[in-house]
């Protein structure tokens, strides 16, 4: 009982004390818990009012712990202060700050690969800005990313902060770029059909090798590795592997950060062939058999995703030619895994009627909109035609003005309206080149040239070039407007001067020289999609002089100056896949020139050329080439400067002018009025890396040069065929083309001049 009484007494005392606090007047409570003043200490550069602007508490407010904490965080987030403390002093709230210093100067030391301006842009720290450790750490991260993009994964950056007066600091980034981090090895897992070496040739990324010092294909780039996955996929899909997948592509950096080891894991799957190819058409007026004929594959052919896509384009074009503009061709592929065939049904139906509301062009800085629009085969208000849009993109790429062209379809202002957004990435179109080289015909030579293929952004092609060698000098200037007066007509003008010496058979002295000075105007226009005609007019003077005393009388009588006024025309049908290194397609051409519209030269010239290329297998390309020419005078003999000289690069195994009419007494080549040449050449892979640019060739040439207006006792003029065979190498080096040819004359005449080896080399630097 006594213990219970003591407990009751304690409870009563506590209750009485609580009742005493609760009855304190409200005014007194307010005076004790409110902020009388906010005192800011430590500011030197920053105004106190600016500091107060970050606070979420105010004079007259309560000492709220949550708001005080929020104010502290806001002051730190401002980046203006290195340290902040907030404390209560009586009824005052005291805020003491330590200001961050101001950046006085930024410096970079040890950098060579990336210049100071590039690094400053990445660092994003400028003089007179506020220094913070977080800013410097972010700058280091961004600069290291820039070095990695340049292939320097071993780069290190150490920031140094040097204090200066008036709370300023210098920030110095000490950089060790390290060596370029190259791809040491590329391995493939899961490839059964193709070797690692074959697949390394397919992808963009390459293993490091001594010959790649001028390129960047062996520098590791994550974006390039992603592109390699798509390149591999397309390669396998076009080789019949319809279920091919790239499972992973992993790049591992060596422990010393000197190189990457790339491993690409894939699943080939079985190889398929085309099975049943059919067309399901909803277009009444189009013959189904005509649609089937447009398919670019045959049953039994190896499956190819490229052939499927080309078939879609061809089917769309056929439907468009019958008036069906709004057409969709969708391939449905059914894989028969047991028979390993791919049945493809092309479903062709009417698409939604859509018209082009607007065409927007983005990314062209130098190139004018009109230059881009003239290559586009559709205009505002036209019906949307995917085939013509694809063709427009190809035309834009073929101009050579852009590295990248994308055409995106976007919704317009109405359901039946679309906008086309054409995004281009311009490339450098100007070139200043110097060259040095050697050829078996002209000896040592040097060249210099200036070219701008998109002059003033109008698509004008302007060129100026000169060449000087021991035996010849030449200067050319040309101007070409590819869309003259806004039409698909090209106009060009050329001015040229050529001075060339021709060697004697028995001495190293020049036998004679031909000096040419003149100009030419030309027009070109299309006759069909791949057929183009050109017309030209040339006015020039030629002088044959410095004829050696030992020269044939048949040459000496050609000495003097002549004037040529000639009109020419040619037609070329060209469907090659690549005009520089064709692997498929053909070209047919012919031309005629008539001289005599004034001047002293009066003749007509006929020419023809043909070529066919066929890829026998990967890397093996067979080329069948032919050309012929005929010239005859109007009431006068054809002069030496207009005749044909066969040999050298044409009819290998023989000297330049080594085949054709000749003065047997002096051995001098006189040139001919007629010639023909047929060549069969097989490009042969040598097992070297593709990007090295070295190819082998096996060739055989058959031709003849014959016919001349003059007659003499010592004249040898035989129309019998000459033939040669041989092998050669071509290296498309980073500094220019280099060719070696070993030609053996198989059919020849005793008067012919042969040459076993022909070498030419030209560099550009």
Buried (B, 14 or more C-beta within 10 A) or exposed (E): EEEEEEEEEEEEEEEEEEEEEEEEEEEEEEEEEEBEEBEBEBBEEBEBEEBBEBBBBEEEBEBBEEBBEBBBEBBBEBBBBBEBEBEEEEEEBBBBBEBBBBBBEBEBEEBEBBEEEBBBEBBEBEEEBBBBEEBBEBBBEBBBEBBBBBBBBBBBBEBEEEEEEEBBBBBBBBBEBBEBBBBBBBBBEBBEEBEBEBBBBBBEBBBBEEBBEEEEBBBBBEEBBEBBBEBBBBBBBBBBBBBBBBEEBEBEBBEEBBBBBBBBBBBBBEBBBBBEBBBEBEBEEBEEEBBBEBBBBEEEEBBBBEBBEBBBBBBBBBBBEBEBBBBBBEBEBEBEEEEBBBBBBBBBBEBEEBBBBBBEBEBBEBBBEEBBEBBBBBEEEBEBBBBBBBBBBEBBBEBEBBEEBEBEBEEBEEEEBBBBBBBBEBEEBEEEBEBBBBBBBBBEBBBBBBBBBBBEBBBBBBBBBBBBBEBBBBBBBBBBBBBBEEEEBBBBEBBBBBBBBBBBBEEEEBBBBBBBBBBBBBBBBEEEEEBBBBEBBBBBBBBBEBBBEEBBEBBBBBBEEBBBBBBBBBBBBBEBEEEEEBBEBBBBBBBEBBBBEEBBBBBBBBBBBBBBBBBEEEBEBBBBBBBBBBBBBEEEBBBBBBBBBBBBEBBBBBBBBBBBBBBBBBBBBBBBBBBBBBBBBBBBBEEBBBBBBBBBBBBBBBBBBBBBBBEBEEBBBBEEEBBBBBBBBBBBBBBBBBBBBBBBBBEBEEBBBBBEEBEBBBBBE
